[in-house]
Amino acid sequence: MRIAQRFTTRVAASSLVAAAAFALVGVQAAGQTASAATPQKAAATVDCTAANTKLTVEDVSRPINTLLLTATNTGTKPCNLYGAPYLAAGAGAQAPVPWLDSSKPQAVVTLAPGESGYAGIGTSSPDGDDGHIAKTLGVDFSNKNLNGSLGKGATLKLPDGGVYFNSANFVTYWQSDVYDALFG
C-alpha cells in the first residue's frame, strides 16, 4: 500500500510539474502572439532623388563599351531606387537610353544611408547605327509607377572627355550589386 501511495504521489507531483511547464509555455506563447500582433514601427523610406544621393559614372574594363552608374544614399533615411534611371547621352539627346528588360530585379532596391545602388550602361556595339560622342550624361530617377521622373535630375561629365554611343545602347535596372549591374 505504501508503494502505491508513493507512486501516486510521484505521478501527481510529475503531473503538477508538467502542468506548470505547459502553463509557462502558454504564457510565453501568449506574450509572443501579443508582441507579434503589435505592429513594429518600420524605418520610413523615401524616394531616391538627386537631392539625397550622390551620382557617379565611370568606365569599366569589362564588359567592353560599358559604364557603371553608382547612386550612393547621402541622406539620413533609407531611400528606394525604382526601375532604372532615365538617361540622356549628351546635351542634345533626342531619345532616352532604353532600359534592358532582362535586368529587371524581383524587388525595389532600397539603400540605407551610405549604401550604393548600381546600373550598367552599354554604350555601343558593332551592330548599332548612328553613333555620336557624348560628353555628358543626364540622369533622372524614376518614380514608383515607372512612368516618369522624380524631382530635378543631374548632369554628369562622362569619362575621358566623352564616350561613343550608338543605337545599341542600353541601361540596366538599378541593382544592389555591381556584378548584377554589369554582368546580370
Secondary structure, DSSP 8 states (H G I E B T S, - for coil): -HHHHHHHHHHHHHHHHHHHHHHHHHHHHHHHHHHHHS-------EE--TTTEEEEEEE-SSSTTEEEEEEEE-SSS-EEEEEEEEEEESTT-SS---B-GGG--SS-EEE-TT-EEEEEEE---TT--S-EEESEEEEEEE-TTSSSEEEEEEEEE-GGG-EEE-TT-EE---BSSHHHHHH-
